């Protein structure tokens, strides 16, 4: 039987989901820590928090569409998930480079997330290619 | 001069650029163009100066140590070398913590803000922001606070509070008092519930006596008092009584005090001039004034006097109460009279005591004549803490009968109404029966073994009141509390005198205050104990 669904993509999506929960809680805790220890006025705190929460809101449909597209071997949801991944990558790059205070732990967490996004995107592209053909 | 002024202005406008290079930053370089001792980073120091240093006062110069990696200038003295030399190293200091700052996009995070230099354009704005006694980091929130502060003020002044000036129609109720010198100043407001008595001098002249406002009764009663601050409810000041003082000092109370008496010149005297005012204000227990009365003392000013002394007093009474002067709150204050009272008749158990100004503990007051029988009635109040002794001399003749003499002497010693109970605290209320100490009365008779066996009579010769008090309450603010009062009457036998002879017996009465307080022991609170109890099923699977 020819199974077009990609197992590595499924595993990666699952690991991404678990890791993202940890990433969200850790980044939120660090923003709270930064606001207490450093001088973090509201004008600078609001955009950083907004980006983090926007990324969390994007992550849920992104993962759902990824799972669904991969399992049903449809390219449309997978393509939509790829589009949302681009948005998440941009937000992740913001948190990596343009936050008010970028701690070393921030750099590590965001780098790992970016790597996961990159690998996921590659696997999604190959999966779409497999489904289309 | 114009050029230098422009140059200085240009210099003032731009502040010096902040130094951020750690190699050039030196905090101990205080003297300009001179070497500071033990300052290893001072550029004015030469190698010979460094060889004389003992230590480096600033070993490391770094920026914010929270950064992950930054440059640090390290200064040290190499004492091994001869001569000692300074070592300067520029190293990269690494913060190993995982929460070190890798980068910041918020420039003001790591550096102090350069202050705005005031110029003609921004001076007003800077004065608004920073000109007050305090300023907050976020000026926008400050404006919101001042709006919120205004409404609570309107609620607070709905009643008088202690010390708040009593308001009248135009300004405040004035109580003239001496301010710097002894001349009267009319700008002293009377405070609510603040009982005051003042005396001051006012310059007068008989010719202008009807035009000097402060001598006329109207000046003190014409403006009505506001019942509560900032309200429109008025309380008129009524004239309670008028006492007229004549030129030789004799005072007469006028029977009808309705008519106002204004000062006028009569026979080279100015009559009806105000010499004293006594305000009595009645208030409710919620801080509202309901009645105000003024008692005047009017007098005459003669032509020669250039100034008169006026005395003013104000007292506050709560409605439906009888004011009782306290002798302390709660402990007795030294110098205030000891309060005493009686238990009303007919009560099997003490329910309340009668105590008023007339029921005080009093002692015989020595007079200049020193004759006991002539000085009946002169008594002095017993003041707390003041040991007193007084006495008189009794001349006994043969004609005097024993029994009436003994009774008279008892009256002389004890007074008309010797109290049965003494207040334990200075502010004991009449209803609190437990706060009153009974007066123990002892009789000691000096038995003189007389040669004759005649039935002798005993006459009291001395009264000794011993008041035992103790310190009560906290260690830092002990209150005096009367614990025991003992009145001892010592009687002696009166020997019958042969006719024609007379004897003089001294009669004494004394008051002694004894401090019976036990030495204070500070007590400490018990150490807190930690009470940890495991729940009984803590080791559930195993137990």
Interface residues (C-beta under 8 A of the other chain):
Chain A: X30 X33 X38 X39 X40 X44 X97 X98 X99 X100 X101 X102 X103 X104 X105 X106 X107 X108
Chain B: X66 X68 X97 X98 X99 X100 X101 X102 X103 X104 X105 X106 X108 X109
